Amino acid sequence: MNSLNVLGVGSSMREGSYGTMSLKILLGMIERYKAKTSILDLRKITIPIFNPDSSNNQKKEIQKMTDEVNWADAFVLVSPDYHGSMSGTMKNFLDHYWEEFAGKTFGYICTSHEKGLTVMDQMRTAVRQCYGWSLPYGISVNGEEDFNETGVIINDLLDKRLNILAHDLVVYGKLIRGQFLQDISNKVSDTFAARYGL
């Protein structure tokens, strides 16, 4: 595949969210690797609570979101740490999808004063259940320590980690997505991709 499409999903309802700020910086870094990016800021769209029996799932907002999800070859999921768990907004987003995540690579950012490890583990678990692939690490953001009052990163380590995530998501995302699509195209039967293409 020539280019990778990366969708960043921000799930904070807080205006001026450090997580969303970090996501925008990361997507800019990703574009340096000739990837295409888009952002889905869940604060700005109204998504009904997932109900498999509801006609709400056909609404315009859901269709726009689904188009973005289908466009993406890789994702960055960003959530605040709420009681050691992902935001309800992120969980609701994930609940709407399943097969759309298969064969795609995911990176993670969590805004937390306590590293957010359980939050990223929960997002990773949800993605794994949908046959998505996760980078083996995530990035924790502590707003007041990592940014100044104008939204500029002041923590060199955070800047370095975001650069690493940008590189790895593009490099490994291309490999995984390319192989997944090739397996489907070649009708390879002894791979998990077979259930999606045969």
C-alpha positions as CSV (number, residue, x, y, z in Angstrom):
1,M,0.0,0.0,0.0
2,N,1.3,3.4,-0.9
3,S,-0.2,5.6,1.9
4,L,-1.7,4.9,5.3
5,N,-4.9,6.6,6.5
6,V,-4.8,7.3,10.2
7,L,-7.8,8.3,12.2
8,G,-7.4,10.0,15.6
9,V,-10.3,9.6,18.0
10,G,-10.5,12.1,20.9
11,S,-13.0,11.3,23.6
12,S,-12.6,14.1,26.1
13,M,-15.6,16.3,26.7
14,R,-13.3,19.0,28.3
15,E,-12.7,22.2,26.3
16,G,-9.0,22.6,25.8
17,S,-8.4,18.9,26.5
18,Y,-4.7,18.0,26.8
19,G,-5.4,14.7,25.2
20,T,-7.0,16.2,22.1
21,M,-4.1,18.7,22.0
22,S,-1.6,15.8,22.1
23,L,-3.6,14.0,19.4
24,K,-3.4,17.0,17.0
25,I,0.3,17.3,17.5
26,L,0.8,13.6,16.9
27,L,-1.3,13.7,13.7
28,G,1.0,16.4,12.4
29,M,4.0,14.2,13.2
30,I,2.3,11.3,11.4
31,E,1.9,13.4,8.2
32,R,5.7,13.8,8.0
33,Y,5.7,10.1,7.2
34,K,3.5,10.7,4.1
35,A,0.4,9.3,5.8
36,K,-3.0,10.9,5.6
37,T,-4.8,11.9,8.8
38,S,-8.2,12.8,10.0
39,I,-9.5,13.6,13.5
40,L,-12.8,12.4,15.0
41,D,-13.4,14.7,18.0
42,L,-16.3,13.0,19.9
43,R,-16.9,16.2,21.8
44,K,-18.2,17.8,18.6
45,I,-20.6,15.1,17.5
46,T,-23.6,13.6,19.0
47,I,-23.5,9.8,19.1
48,P,-26.5,8.0,20.6
49,I,-25.7,5.3,23.2
50,F,-25.2,2.1,21.2
51,N,-28.3,-0.1,21.0
52,P,-28.2,-2.9,18.5
53,D,-32.0,-2.8,18.2
54,S,-32.3,0.9,17.6
55,S,-32.8,2.8,14.4
56,N,-30.5,5.5,15.9
57,N,-27.6,3.6,14.5
58,Q,-28.6,4.7,11.0
59,K,-28.5,8.5,11.9
60,K,-26.4,10.9,9.9
61,E,-23.9,11.3,12.7
62,I,-23.3,7.6,12.9
63,Q,-23.0,7.2,9.1
64,K,-20.3,10.0,9.0
65,M,-18.5,8.4,11.8
66,T,-18.7,5.0,10.1
67,D,-17.3,6.4,6.9
68,E,-14.3,7.7,8.8
69,V,-13.8,4.4,10.5
70,N,-13.9,2.5,7.2
71,W,-11.5,5.0,5.6
72,A,-8.9,4.4,8.3
73,D,-6.1,1.9,8.1
74,A,-4.8,2.7,11.6
75,F,-6.2,4.5,14.7
76,V,-5.0,6.6,17.6
77,L,-7.5,6.3,20.5
78,V,-7.3,9.1,23.2
79,S,-9.1,9.0,26.5
80,P,-8.9,10.7,29.8
81,D,-8.5,8.5,32.9
82,Y,-11.9,8.3,34.7
83,H,-11.7,6.1,37.8
84,G,-9.0,3.9,36.2
85,S,-11.1,3.4,33.0
86,M,-11.7,4.9,29.6
87,S,-14.3,7.6,29.2
88,G,-17.9,6.6,28.5
89,T,-17.7,8.5,25.3
90,M,-14.8,6.3,24.1
91,K,-16.5,3.1,25.2
92,N,-19.7,4.1,23.3
93,F,-17.6,4.8,20.2
94,L,-16.0,1.4,20.4
95,D,-19.4,-0.3,21.0
96,H,-20.6,0.8,17.6
97,Y,-17.9,-1.2,15.7
98,W,-16.4,-4.6,15.4
99,E,-15.3,-5.9,12.0
100,E,-14.3,-2.4,10.9
101,F,-11.3,-2.7,13.3
102,A,-10.0,-6.0,12.0
103,G,-6.5,-6.0,10.5
104,K,-5.9,-2.4,11.6
105,T,-3.2,-1.0,14.0
106,F,-4.0,1.0,17.0
107,G,-2.0,3.4,19.2
108,Y,-3.1,4.9,22.5
109,I,-2.8,8.1,24.5
110,C,-4.3,8.7,28.0
111,T,-4.4,11.9,30.0
112,S,-3.8,10.9,33.6
113,H,-2.0,11.9,36.8
114,E,-1.3,8.2,37.4
115,K,0.0,7.0,34.0
116,G,-3.4,5.6,32.8
117,L,-2.1,2.1,32.3
118,T,-5.5,0.4,33.1
119,V,-7.2,2.8,30.7
120,M,-5.0,1.9,27.8
121,D,-5.2,-1.8,28.8
122,Q,-9.0,-1.6,28.5
123,M,-8.9,0.1,25.2
124,R,-6.4,-2.5,24.0
125,T,-8.6,-5.3,25.2
126,A,-11.7,-4.0,23.3
127,V,-9.6,-3.6,20.1
128,R,-8.2,-7.1,20.5
129,Q,-11.7,-8.5,20.7
130,C,-12.4,-6.9,17.3
131,Y,-9.2,-8.5,15.8
132,G,-7.4,-5.2,15.7
133,W,-3.6,-5.0,16.4
134,S,-2.2,-2.7,19.1
135,L,1.3,-1.2,19.5
136,P,2.8,-2.7,22.7
137,Y,3.0,0.7,24.5
138,G,0.9,3.8,25.0
139,I,1.6,7.4,26.0
140,S,0.5,9.0,29.2
141,V,0.0,12.8,29.3
142,N,0.0,14.9,32.5
143,G,-1.3,18.2,31.2
144,E,0.1,20.7,33.7
145,E,3.5,19.1,33.6
146,D,3.7,18.5,29.9
147,F,2.3,21.7,28.4
148,N,2.6,25.4,29.0
149,E,-0.3,27.8,29.2
150,T,-0.3,28.3,25.4
151,G,-0.5,24.6,24.6
152,V,3.1,24.1,23.7
153,I,4.8,20.9,24.9
154,I,7.5,21.6,27.5
155,N,8.3,18.0,28.3
156,D,11.0,16.8,25.9
157,L,10.3,13.2,26.8
158,L,6.6,13.5,25.8
159,D,7.7,15.1,22.5
160,K,10.1,12.2,21.9
161,R,7.4,9.6,22.7
162,L,4.9,11.2,20.3
163,N,7.6,11.1,17.6
164,I,8.2,7.4,18.3
165,L,4.5,6.7,18.2
166,A,4.1,8.5,14.9
167,H,6.9,6.5,13.3
168,D,5.8,3.1,14.7
169,L,2.1,3.6,13.8
170,V,2.9,4.3,10.2
171,V,5.6,1.7,9.8
172,Y,3.9,-1.2,11.5
173,G,0.4,0.0,10.4
174,K,1.4,-0.3,6.8
175,L,2.9,-3.8,7.3
176,I,-0.1,-5.2,9.1
177,R,-2.8,-3.5,6.9
178,G,-0.9,-4.4,3.7
179,Q,-0.6,-8.1,4.7
180,F,-4.2,-8.3,5.9
181,L,-5.5,-6.9,2.5
182,Q,-3.1,-9.1,0.6
183,D,-4.4,-12.2,2.4
184,I,-8.0,-11.3,1.6
185,S,-7.1,-10.5,-2.0
186,N,-5.2,-13.8,-2.4
187,K,-8.0,-15.7,-0.6
188,V,-5.6,-17.2,1.9
189,S,-7.6,-19.6,4.0
190,D,-5.3,-20.3,6.9
191,T,-5.3,-16.8,8.4
192,F,-7.7,-14.8,10.5
193,A,-8.2,-12.5,7.6
194,A,-10.1,-15.3,5.8
195,R,-13.3,-14.7,7.7
196,Y,-13.4,-11.1,6.4
197,G,-12.8,-11.8,2.7
198,L,-14.0,-15.2,1.8
